[in-house]
Amino acid sequence: MSQRRRVSLVLLLNVAMIGALVVAGFASNSLGLLSEGGDFLADSLGLALGLLAIYLRDHHRNEKATTWVALVNGVCLLGVSAAVGTGAIGRLASGTPEVHGLPVLVASGAAALVMLAAALILGTGAGREDLHMRSILLDTVADGAAAAVVAVVGAVIAFTHTLYWLDSAAACLVSVLIVVAAARLLADVTRALRAGTAYVPSDND
């Protein structure tokens, strides 16, 4: 599949999960789920911009468009990470309220499976195509890993009916994973912009 088709499918998967994660997050009082929802929202905005960048690249010869979109995506990820980390630290400091584990397990487990499907759609070679596709693949893998961790936390809380602080700890971990992915991406973008070059493959439908 072309880059545009793959990115469009991944965008649809991300958008489909945002509402479910936010609703389940409020219903279960889970900051971990809400942080996932915020991350999926930031990724969806980045993917939508990415589709615009692919169009500009393929139809207007703007080969650096995808690199600039990767830059915007990295900055958005840092913003989401800061918001999630601040909320999680605040909860850990003041005491985490009761969290309902079963909705956390179900919603986050579903998110992990959806991100696995998204990674398969992108393909393992996406990371070698260009910075934009690499940013999408990194975001997808990081989101899947974070969702899996939050699902495990939900299972532990559902089984023990205690250890609610694990939800805030999981949100902190999500924040760290986002920072790592964003930092690596921004480093690559900075090197590309300084060099004044961008590797962009052909993309035939």
Rosetta blueprint (number, residue, H / E / L):
1 M L
2 S L
3 Q H
4 R H
5 R H
6 R H
7 V H
8 S H
9 L H
10 V H
11 L H
12 L H
13 L H
14 N H
15 V H
16 A H
17 M H
18 I H
19 G H
20 A H
21 L H
22 V H
23 V H
24 A H
25 G H
26 F H
27 A H
28 S H
29 N L
30 S L
31 L H
32 G H
33 L H
34 L H
35 S H
36 E H
37 G H
38 G H
39 D H
40 F H
41 L H
42 A H
43 D H
44 S H
45 L H
46 G H
47 L H
48 A H
49 L H
50 G H
51 L H
52 L H
53 A H
54 I H
55 Y H
56 L H
57 R H
58 D H
59 H H
60 H H
61 R L
62 N L
63 E L
64 K L
65 A H
66 T H
67 T H
68 W H
69 V H
70 A H
71 L H
72 V H
73 N H
74 G H
75 V H
76 C H
77 L H
78 L H
79 G H
80 V H
81 S H
82 A H
83 A H
84 V H
85 G H
86 T H
87 G H
88 A H
89 I H
90 G H
91 R H
92 L H
93 A H
94 S H
95 G L
96 T L
97 P L
98 E L
99 V L
100 H L
101 G H
102 L H
103 P H
104 V H
105 L H
106 V H
107 A H
108 S H
109 G H
110 A H
111 A H
112 A H
113 L H
114 V H
115 M H
116 L H
117 A H
118 A H
119 A H
120 L H
121 I H
122 L H
123 G L
124 T H
125 G H
126 A H
127 G H
128 R H
129 E L
130 D L
131 L H
132 H H
133 M H
134 R H
135 S H
136 I H
137 L H
138 L H
139 D H
140 T H
141 V H
142 A H
143 D H
144 G H
145 A H
146 A H
147 A H
148 A H
149 V H
150 V H
151 A H
152 V H
153 V H
154 G H
155 A H
156 V H
157 I H
158 A H
159 F H
160 T H
161 H L
162 T L
163 L L
164 Y L
165 W H
166 L H
167 D H
168 S H
169 A H
170 A H
171 A H
172 C H
173 L H
174 V H
175 S H
176 V H
177 L H
178 I H
179 V H
180 V H
181 A H
182 A H
183 A H
184 R H
185 L H
186 L H
187 A H
188 D H
189 V H
190 T H
191 R H
192 A H
193 L H
194 R H
195 A H
196 G L
197 T L
198 A L
199 Y L
200 V L
201 P L
202 S L
203 D L
204 N L
205 D L
